[in-house]
């Protein structure tokens, strides 16, 4: 799961380009969700993810955590360096830093609850 969170953060960083899988009309309806207190739905499955988990990239949990922390640092830096930057989220469309932060809080919270960390 740590590697999954890191991978999605790479999308936000622009280091993993994914196509938008929904129309502009749908993303316009979905994006306001980011401005609510609502959580991601239990059982939600992103259409761009495979059914089976990806092979592990790292040999230890600590390596995965270090990578995730590095990806989060890159996330902050790329948007700090370019405050007009937007990056496509496959479900919500073009997101700026503020929108990506809102999504990431929802996403991390969703998985932290999944594993009983919150």
Secondary structure, DSSP 4 states (H G I P E B T S, - for coil): -HHHHHHHHHHHHTSS-----S-HHHHHHHHGGGGSSPPPPTT---TTS-SSPPPP-SSSHHHHHHHHHHHHHHHHHHHHH-TT--EEETTTEEE-HHHHHHHHHHHHHHHHHHTT--
